[in-house]
Amino acid sequence: MCVYVANTYAEKGRSAMTNLTKNFTLKEFSCPVGGEPTGELRQNVEKLAKNLQVLRDSIGKPITIISGYRSPAYNAKIDGAKQSQHMFARAGDIKVAGMTPVQVYEAILKLIKEGKIEDGGLGLYTTFVHYDVRGVKARWFGTDVTYP
């Protein structure tokens, strides 16, 4: 798992970090096996970060990216979905301190409904939320998830 807290590097003034938005750096979305997304993958992660920045601004809390870009090798190693949006650098599994996954999920749904962020994949799990910018609407719930 790749775990970084949004805004950590920017707040410490580390200029060596590549900022994607005001509060997100490229490192937060990088994979331990495959590194930083480049080329078209870089464009995808920039789009994802821009949408997550809107969420962060709306909720007023830092977002932890627990999984961003995954190289195909790393995705296979962790038994990820065969066509995972993470391999295309379009997805982030996220947590927000002080918010439950249901609250994060509902905040994303609200921003999608208001047209403030892109509709795409949205999955609710017991400990995190998956959000992606795949270009089409998709919704699902992880095992053992009860949604009101």
VEXGULO-660909 format. One record per atom (N, C-alpha, C): atom name; x, y, z; residue in one letter; residue number from 1. Coordinates in pm, whole numbers. Example, Ala and Ser with C-alpha at 12.3 -4.5 7.8 and 13.67 -1.06 7.14 Angstrom:
# VEXGULO-660909
atom | u | v | w | type | seq
N | 1319 | -569 | 780 | a | 1
CA | 1230 | -450 | 780 | a | 1
C | 1320 | -330 | 780 | a | 1
N | 1285 | -225 | 708 | s | 2
CA | 1367 | -106 | 714 | s | 2
C | 1290 | 3 | 787 | s | 2
This chain:
# VEXGULO-660909
atom | u | v | w | type | seq
N | 83 | -118 | 0 | m | 1
CA | 0 | 0 | 0 | m | 1
C | 87 | 125 | 0 | m | 1
N | 47 | 225 | -76 | c | 2
CA | 118 | 352 | -78 | c | 2
C | 40 | 446 | 12 | c | 2
N | 100 | 499 | 116 | v | 3
CA | 27 | 585 | 208 | v | 3
C | 99 | 718 | 228 | v | 3
N | 32 | 826 | 192 | y | 4
CA | 84 | 961 | 213 | y | 4
C | -33 | 1050 | 253 | y | 4
N | -8 | 1148 | 336 | v | 5
CA | -113 | 1240 | 377 | v | 5
C | -105 | 1365 | 291 | v | 5
N | -218 | 1397 | 228 | a | 6
CA | -223 | 1516 | 143 | a | 6
C | -183 | 1639 | 222 | a | 6
N | -106 | 1722 | 162 | n | 7
CA | -63 | 1851 | 214 | n | 7
C | 58 | 1843 | 305 | n | 7
N | 101 | 1725 | 343 | t | 8
CA | 215 | 1713 | 433 | t | 8
C | 338 | 1781 | 377 | t | 8
N | 374 | 1751 | 254 | y | 9
CA | 495 | 1805 | 194 | y | 9
C | 483 | 1953 | 163 | y | 9
N | 369 | 1994 | 108 | a | 10
CA | 351 | 2135 | 72 | a | 10
C | 357 | 2223 | 197 | a | 10
N | 299 | 2177 | 306 | e | 11
CA | 299 | 2257 | 428 | e | 11
C | 439 | 2270 | 486 | e | 11
N | 525 | 2171 | 463 | k | 12
CA | 661 | 2177 | 514 | k | 12
C | 753 | 2253 | 419 | k | 12
N | 698 | 2298 | 305 | g | 13
CA | 773 | 2380 | 211 | g | 13
C | 880 | 2304 | 135 | g | 13
N | 862 | 2178 | 112 | r | 14
CA | 960 | 2100 | 37 | r | 14
C | 938 | 2122 | -111 | r | 14
N | 1017 | 2210 | -169 | s | 15
CA | 999 | 2247 | -309 | s | 15
C | 1038 | 2135 | -405 | s | 15
N | 1111 | 2033 | -356 | a | 16
CA | 1152 | 1923 | -443 | a | 16
C | 1033 | 1835 | -483 | a | 16
N | 924 | 1844 | -410 | m | 17
CA | 806 | 1764 | -441 | m | 17
C | 734 | 1826 | -561 | m | 17
N | 683 | 1742 | -649 | t | 18
CA | 609 | 1789 | -765 | t | 18
C | 464 | 1806 | -726 | t | 18
N | 419 | 1930 | -715 | n | 19
CA | 281 | 1956 | -679 | n | 19
C | 191 | 1937 | -800 | n | 19
N | 81 | 1864 | -778 | l | 20
CA | -22 | 1848 | -880 | l | 20
C | -131 | 1952 | -861 | l | 20
N | -158 | 1983 | -733 | t | 21
CA | -256 | 2086 | -696 | t | 21
C | -201 | 2155 | -573 | t | 21
N | -281 | 2241 | -516 | k | 22
CA | -242 | 2313 | -395 | k | 22
C | -204 | 2217 | -281 | k | 22
N | -273 | 2105 | -270 | n | 23
CA | -253 | 2015 | -157 | n | 23
C | -209 | 1873 | -192 | n | 23
N | -190 | 1843 | -317 | f | 24
CA | -151 | 1707 | -355 | f | 24
C | -20 | 1709 | -434 | f | 24
N | 65 | 1612 | -403 | t | 25
CA | 192 | 1596 | -474 | t | 25
C | 189 | 1466 | -554 | t | 25
N | 273 | 1458 | -653 | l | 26
CA | 283 | 1338 | -735 | l | 26
C | 324 | 1218 | -650 | l | 26
N | 411 | 1239 | -553 | k | 27
CA | 458 | 1130 | -467 | k | 27
C | 342 | 1059 | -397 | k | 27
N | 239 | 1132 | -359 | e | 28
CA | 125 | 1072 | -290 | e | 28
C | 56 | 965 | -374 | e | 28
N | 65 | 976 | -505 | f | 29
CA | -3 | 883 | -595 | f | 29
C | 92 | 779 | -653 | f | 29
N | 221 | 786 | -618 | s | 30
CA | 322 | 696 | -676 | s | 30
C | 313 | 557 | -616 | s | 30
N | 367 | 462 | -691 | c | 31
CA | 361 | 321 | -655 | c | 31
C | 497 | 273 | -605 | c | 31
N | 500 | 188 | -502 | p | 32
CA | 628 | 137 | -454 | p | 32
C | 698 | 47 | -556 | p | 32
N | 621 | -13 | -646 | v | 33
CA | 678 | -97 | -753 | v | 33
C | 631 | -37 | -885 | v | 33
N | 708 | 53 | -942 | g | 34
CA | 668 | 118 | -1066 | g | 34
C | 686 | 268 | -1061 | g | 34
N | 699 | 323 | -940 | g | 35
CA | 729 | 465 | -925 | g | 35
C | 617 | 559 | -965 | g | 35
N | 658 | 675 | -1015 | e | 36
CA | 563 | 780 | -1050 | e | 36
C | 502 | 755 | -1188 | e | 36
N | 375 | 786 | -1201 | p | 37
CA | 313 | 775 | -1333 | p | 37
C | 368 | 881 | -1429 | p | 37
N | 396 | 842 | -1553 | t | 38
CA | 450 | 934 | -1653 | t | 38
C | 361 | 932 | -1777 | t | 38
N | 387 | 1025 | -1871 | g | 39
CA | 314 | 1030 | -1997 | g | 39
C | 164 | 1046 | -1976 | g | 39
N | 87 | 962 | -2045 | e | 40
CA | -59 | 966 | -2034 | e | 40
C | -103 | 939 | -1891 | e | 40
N | -31 | 853 | -1821 | l | 41
CA | -65 | 823 | -1682 | l | 41
C | -52 | 949 | -1596 | l | 41
N | 45 | 1031 | -1626 | r | 42
CA | 63 | 1156 | -1552 | r | 42
C | -58 | 1248 | -1573 | r | 42
N | -108 | 1254 | -1695 | q | 43
CA | -227 | 1335 | -1722 | q | 43
C | -347 | 1283 | -1643 | q | 43
N | -359 | 1151 | -1635 | n | 44
CA | -470 | 1091 | -1560 | n | 44
C | -462 | 1126 | -1412 | n | 44
N | -343 | 1115 | -1354 | v | 45
CA | -329 | 1143 | -1211 | v | 45
C | -350 | 1291 | -1183 | v | 45
N | -313 | 1378 | -1276 | e | 46
CA | -339 | 1521 | -1258 | e | 46
C | -489 | 1548 | -1254 | e | 46
N | -564 | 1483 | -1341 | k | 47
CA | -710 | 1498 | -1344 | k | 47
C | -771 | 1447 | -1213 | k | 47
N | -724 | 1332 | -1166 | l | 48
CA | -771 | 1277 | -1039 | l | 48
C | -742 | 1373 | -924 | l | 48
N | -619 | 1424 | -919 | a | 49
CA | -580 | 1515 | -811 | a | 49
C | -665 | 1643 | -812 | a | 49
N | -695 | 1694 | -929 | k | 50
CA | -779 | 1816 | -937 | k | 50
C | -918 | 1790 | -879 | k | 50
N | -974 | 1675 | -907 | n | 51
CA | -1105 | 1641 | -852 | n | 51
C | -1096 | 1620 | -701 | n | 51
N | -992 | 1554 | -654 | l | 52
CA | -975 | 1533 | -510 | l | 52
C | -947 | 1665 | -438 | l | 52
N | -886 | 1760 | -507 | q | 53
CA | -863 | 1892 | -447 | q | 53
C | -996 | 1961 | -419 | q | 53
N | -1091 | 1946 | -510 | v | 54
CA | -1224 | 2003 | -488 | v | 54
C | -1286 | 1941 | -363 | v | 54
N | -1273 | 1809 | -348 | l | 55
CA | -1324 | 1741 | -229 | l | 55
C | -1256 | 1795 | -105 | l | 55
N | -1122 | 1805 | -109 | r | 56
CA | -1048 | 1854 | 7 | r | 56
C | -1090 | 1995 | 45 | r | 56
N | -1106 | 2082 | -54 | d | 57
CA | -1150 | 2219 | -27 | d | 57
C | -1291 | 2220 | 33 | d | 57
N | -1377 | 2131 | -14 | s | 58
CA | -1515 | 2125 | 34 | s | 58
C | -1524 | 2077 | 179 | s | 58
N | -1448 | 1974 | 214 | i | 59
CA | -1456 | 1919 | 349 | i | 59
C | -1363 | 1989 | 447 | i | 59
N | -1263 | 2059 | 394 | g | 60
CA | -1171 | 2134 | 479 | g | 60
C | -1079 | 2048 | 564 | g | 60
N | -1051 | 1925 | 516 | k | 61
CA | -964 | 1834 | 591 | k | 61
C | -867 | 1767 | 495 | k | 61
N | -745 | 1737 | 543 | p | 62
CA | -650 | 1664 | 459 | p | 62
C | -701 | 1525 | 423 | p | 62
N | -664 | 1480 | 306 | i | 63
CA | -703 | 1348 | 256 | i | 63
C | -579 | 1260 | 251 | i | 63
N | -590 | 1139 | 302 | t | 64
CA | -481 | 1042 | 294 | t | 64
C | -506 | 951 | 175 | t | 64
N | -409 | 946 | 85 | i | 65
CA | -415 | 855 | -29 | i | 65
C | -352 | 724 | 17 | i | 65
N | -432 | 619 | 33 | i | 66
CA | -375 | 492 | 77 | i | 66
C | -333 | 405 | -41 | i | 66
N | -387 | 434 | -159 | s | 67
CA | -344 | 366 | -281 | s | 67
C | -378 | 455 | -399 | s | 67
N | -277 | 486 | -479 | g | 68
CA | -296 | 567 | -599 | g | 68
C | -260 | 484 | -720 | g | 68
N | -162 | 531 | -796 | y | 69
CA | -116 | 457 | -913 | y | 69
C | -56 | 323 | -871 | y | 69
N | -90 | 218 | -946 | r | 70
CA | -32 | 86 | -926 | r | 70
C | 22 | 38 | -1060 | r | 70
N | 147 | 2 | -1064 | s | 71
CA | 200 | -60 | -1186 | s | 71
C | 127 | -194 | -1204 | s | 71
N | 120 | -244 | -1328 | p | 72
CA | 57 | -375 | -1348 | p | 72
C | 119 | -484 | -1259 | p | 72
N | 252 | -480 | -1240 | a | 73
CA | 319 | -581 | -1156 | a | 73
C | 273 | -570 | -1011 | a | 73
N | 266 | -448 | -961 | y | 74
CA | 222 | -430 | -822 | y | 74
C | 75 | -465 | -806 | y | 74
N | -7 | -428 | -903 | n | 75
CA | -150 | -460 | -897 | n | 75
C | -170 | -612 | -891 | n | 75
N | -94 | -686 | -971 | a | 76
CA | -102 | -832 | -970 | a | 76
C | -54 | -887 | -836 | a | 76
N | 52 | -831 | -783 | k | 77
CA | 109 | -876 | -656 | k | 77
C | 8 | -865 | -542 | k | 77
N | -72 | -758 | -542 | i | 78
CA | -170 | -739 | -435 | i | 78
C | -307 | -795 | -471 | i | 78
N | -313 | -866 | -585 | d | 79
CA | -437 | -928 | -632 | d | 79
C | -547 | -824 | -659 | d | 79
N | -506 | -712 | -720 | g | 80
CA | -602 | -608 | -757 | g | 80
C | -687 | -651 | -875 | g | 80
N | -794 | -578 | -901 | a | 81
CA | -883 | -608 | -1013 | a | 81
C | -804 | -609 | -1143 | a | 81
N | -839 | -699 | -1232 | k | 82
CA | -764 | -716 | -1358 | k | 82
C | -759 | -588 | -1442 | k | 82
N | -865 | -509 | -1441 | q | 83
CA | -869 | -383 | -1515 | q | 83
C | -879 | -264 | -1419 | q | 83
N | -809 | -273 | -1307 | s | 84
CA | -813 | -170 | -1205 | s | 84
C | -781 | -32 | -1261 | s | 84
N | -860 | 66 | -1224 | q | 85
CA | -835 | 204 | -1264 | q | 85
C | -706 | 257 | -1201 | q | 85
N | -660 | 193 | -1096 | h | 86
CA | -532 | 231 | -1035 | h | 86
C | -417 | 213 | -1135 | h | 86
N | -423 | 111 | -1220 | m | 87
CA | -315 | 86 | -1318 | m | 87
C | -309 | 194 | -1425 | m | 87
N | -418 | 268 | -1441 | f | 88
CA | -424 | 376 | -1539 | f | 88
C | -406 | 513 | -1472 | f | 88
N | -372 | 510 | -1343 | a | 89
CA | -352 | 632 | -1262 | a | 89
C | -476 | 720 | -1257 | a | 89
N | -593 | 656 | -1259 | r | 90
CA | -720 | 728 | -1253 | r | 90
C | -791 | 713 | -1119 | r | 90
N | -731 | 638 | -1024 | a | 91
CA | -803 | 603 | -902 | a | 91
C | -723 | 632 | -777 | a | 91
N | -797 | 662 | -672 | g | 92
CA | -738 | 680 | -540 | g | 92
C | -826 | 616 | -435 | g | 92
N | -765 | 539 | -347 | d | 93
CA | -834 | 489 | -228 | d | 93
C | -796 | 588 | -119 | d | 93
N | -897 | 644 | -53 | i | 94
CA | -873 | 756 | 38 | i | 94
C | -936 | 737 | 174 | i | 94
N | -878 | 808 | 272 | k | 95
CA | -931 | 819 | 407 | k | 95
C | -922 | 966 | 446 | k | 95
N | -1012 | 1005 | 536 | v | 96
CA | -1009 | 1141 | 590 | v | 96
C | -1023 | 1130 | 741 | v | 96
N | -924 | 1180 | 814 | a | 97
CA | -930 | 1178 | 960 | a | 97
C | -1051 | 1257 | 1008 | a | 97
N | -1124 | 1200 | 1103 | g | 98
CA | -1241 | 1267 | 1158 | g | 98
C | -1368 | 1246 | 1077 | g | 98
N | -1360 | 1167 | 969 | m | 99
CA | -1478 | 1135 | 889 | m | 99
C | -1484 | 984 | 867 | m | 99
N | -1603 | 930 | 871 | t | 100
CA | -1620 | 789 | 841 | t | 100
C | -1617 | 771 | 690 | t | 100
N | -1591 | 649 | 643 | p | 101
CA | -1599 | 626 | 499 | p | 101
C | -1736 | 663 | 442 | p | 101
N | -1843 | 640 | 515 | v | 102
CA | -1977 | 677 | 467 | v | 102
C | -1985 | 828 | 448 | v | 102
N | -1932 | 906 | 541 | q | 103
CA | -1935 | 1052 | 529 | q | 103
C | -1853 | 1099 | 408 | q | 103
N | -1739 | 1037 | 384 | v | 104
CA | -1656 | 1073 | 269 | v | 104
C | -1730 | 1038 | 140 | v | 104
N | -1787 | 918 | 135 | y | 105
CA | -1864 | 871 | 20 | y | 105
C | -1976 | 968 | -13 | y | 105
N | -2050 | 1009 | 91 | e | 106
CA | -2162 | 1101 | 70 | e | 106
C | -2115 | 1241 | 28 | e | 106
N | -2001 | 1284 | 78 | a | 107
CA | -1946 | 1414 | 35 | a | 107
C | -1911 | 1409 | -113 | a | 107
N | -1855 | 1298 | -158 | i | 108
CA | -1821 | 1282 | -300 | i | 108
C | -1949 | 1279 | -384 | i | 108
N | -2048 | 1202 | -341 | l | 109
CA | -2176 | 1197 | -414 | l | 109
C | -2237 | 1336 | -429 | l | 109
N | -2232 | 1415 | -322 | k | 110
CA | -2288 | 1551 | -325 | k | 110
C | -2214 | 1637 | -428 | k | 110
N | -2082 | 1630 | -429 | l | 111
CA | -2004 | 1710 | -525 | l | 111
C | -2027 | 1665 | -669 | l | 111
N | -2047 | 1536 | -690 | i | 112
CA | -2079 | 1485 | -823 | i | 112
C | -2215 | 1540 | -866 | i | 112
N | -2313 | 1529 | -776 | k | 113
CA | -2449 | 1576 | -806 | k | 113
C | -2450 | 1726 | -839 | k | 113
N | -2367 | 1802 | -769 | e | 114
CA | -2358 | 1947 | -792 | e | 114
C | -2275 | 1982 | -916 | e | 114
N | -2215 | 1881 | -979 | g | 115
CA | -2133 | 1904 | -1098 | g | 115
C | -1997 | 1965 | -1067 | g | 115
N | -1952 | 1953 | -943 | k | 116
CA | -1824 | 2013 | -903 | k | 116
C | -1706 | 1919 | -925 | k | 116
N | -1732 | 1788 | -924 | i | 117
CA | -1629 | 1691 | -956 | i | 117
C | -1685 | 1593 | -1058 | i | 117
N | -1594 | 1525 | -1125 | e | 118
CA | -1630 | 1431 | -1230 | e | 118
C | -1696 | 1306 | -1173 | e | 118
N | -1801 | 1262 | -1240 | d | 119
CA | -1863 | 1135 | -1204 | d | 119
C | -1775 | 1024 | -1258 | d | 119
N | -1761 | 920 | -1182 | g | 120
CA | -1677 | 807 | -1221 | g | 120
C | -1703 | 691 | -1130 | g | 120
N | -1599 | 619 | -1095 | g | 121
CA | -1614 | 507 | -1004 | g | 121
C | -1613 | 553 | -860 | g | 121
N | -1703 | 494 | -781 | l | 122
CA | -1712 | 528 | -639 | l | 122
C | -1746 | 401 | -563 | l | 122
N | -1653 | 359 | -480 | g | 123
CA | -1672 | 238 | -401 | g | 123
C | -1659 | 266 | -253 | g | 123
N | -1750 | 211 | -175 | l | 124
CA | -1748 | 229 | -30 | l | 124
C | -1699 | 99 | 34 | l | 124
N | -1597 | 112 | 116 | y | 125
CA | -1540 | -2 | 189 | y | 125
C | -1548 | 28 | 338 | y | 125
N | -1518 | -69 | 421 | t | 126
CA | -1530 | -50 | 565 | t | 126
C | -1431 | 51 | 621 | t | 126
N | -1314 | 66 | 558 | t | 127
CA | -1211 | 156 | 613 | t | 127
C | -1168 | 268 | 519 | t | 127
N | -1217 | 269 | 396 | f | 128
CA | -1176 | 371 | 300 | f | 128
C | -1280 | 386 | 190 | f | 128
N | -1258 | 485 | 104 | v | 129
CA | -1344 | 509 | -13 | v | 129
C | -1255 | 507 | -137 | v | 129
N | -1303 | 442 | -242 | h | 130
CA | -1237 | 443 | -372 | h | 130
C | -1308 | 546 | -458 | h | 130
N | -1230 | 635 | -521 | y | 131
CA | -1285 | 732 | -617 | y | 131
C | -1197 | 729 | -740 | y | 131
N | -1260 | 726 | -858 | d | 132
CA | -1181 | 731 | -980 | d | 132
C | -1249 | 815 | -1087 | d | 132
N | -1168 | 854 | -1185 | v | 133
CA | -1214 | 940 | -1295 | v | 133
C | -1212 | 862 | -1425 | v | 133
N | -1279 | 748 | -1426 | r | 134
CA | -1282 | 657 | -1542 | r | 134
C | -1363 | 712 | -1659 | r | 134
N | -1446 | 812 | -1636 | g | 135
CA | -1524 | 870 | -1745 | g | 135
C | -1667 | 819 | -1755 | g | 135
N | -1699 | 717 | -1678 | v | 136
CA | -1837 | 665 | -1673 | v | 136
C | -1873 | 636 | -1528 | v | 136
N | -2001 | 644 | -1498 | k | 137
CA | -2049 | 620 | -1362 | k | 137
C | -2041 | 472 | -1327 | k | 137
N | -1988 | 443 | -1209 | a | 138
CA | -1985 | 307 | -1154 | a | 138
C | -1993 | 319 | -1002 | a | 138
N | -2073 | 235 | -939 | r | 139
CA | -2089 | 236 | -793 | r | 139
C | -2082 | 93 | -741 | r | 139
N | -2022 | 74 | -625 | w | 140
CA | -2019 | -57 | -562 | w | 140
C | -1987 | -42 | -413 | w | 140
N | -2011 | -153 | -341 | f | 141
CA | -1983 | -160 | -198 | f | 141
C | -1895 | -281 | -171 | f | 141
N | -1798 | -263 | -85 | g | 142
CA | -1709 | -372 | -48 | g | 142
C | -1781 | -473 | 42 | g | 142
N | -1715 | -585 | 60 | t | 143
CA | -1768 | -691 | 146 | t | 143
C | -1791 | -636 | 287 | t | 143
N | -1899 | -676 | 347 | d | 144
CA | -1934 | -637 | 485 | d | 144
C | -1969 | -490 | 502 | d | 144
N | -1998 | -419 | 393 | v | 145
CA | -2035 | -279 | 401 | v | 145
C | -2187 | -268 | 407 | v | 145
N | -2233 | -192 | 504 | t | 146
CA | -2377 | -162 | 515 | t | 146
C | -2392 | -14 | 487 | t | 146
N | -2469 | 17 | 384 | y | 147
CA | -2492 | 157 | 350 | y | 147
C | -2636 | 192 | 382 | y | 147
N | -2653 | 303 | 454 | p | 148
CA | -2789 | 343 | 497 | p | 148
C | -2890 | 353 | 386 | p | 148
